[in-house]
Amino acid sequence: MKPGQPYRYTPFYCEENIWHLAQESCFREQETLVVMISGIGPFRRLWFQRNTESAESPVCWDYHVILLSYREGWKVWDLDTTLGLPVAARTYVDKTFLHANLEAEQTDVTLRLIAADHYVQSFSSDRSHMILASGDWSAPPPEWSMILQGEKPNLEDWLNIMQDSPGEVLTLSGFITDFLDRKPA
């Protein structure tokens, strides 16, 4: 855990941080979705992230994972943001992705929305994506055990936006126009 933070957290392991967060009791009575932020190309620019070199600069993530919960509107839980926890989803999108006055169509952001229960039951990672060619870790791994479920790791498959499942895949523009005002079923 990060000092002063009540949730399990290890920098650069957002997918595992969110796997643990999604199991917190405060989310049991809420609609919750895990959002895998990916896209075509090597990286996505996200502003207001802890690992930035300056407040005016984005962090360039190859992917990022956050949690959405619904209680009187959609809220984002991003353990790497400096915007607060939680933050209104529209505020998060505007500041995190459109901070530099970009239009949604100008970003390379695609989002995969997965029911949090399904994510918790099915997500699997052997952390091999964090091992450099030298065999060293690109970032120190979490102290907790790897999350291995099923026959093989599926993180890379789920980040592939060309795959239809699991969940729903939306462009950032589609997320803004078709999802943010949607209430849970």
Secondary structure, DSSP 8 states (H G I E B T S, - for coil): --TT-SS---TT-HHHHHHHHTTSGGGTTSEEEEEEEE-SSS-EEESSBTT-SSTTS-EEES-EEEEEEESSSEEEE-TTBSS-SSEEHHHHHHHHTSTTS--GGGS--EEEEEEHHHHHHH--B-SGGGB-TTS-BSS---SS--B--SSS--HHHHH-TTS--SSEEEEHHHIIIIITT----
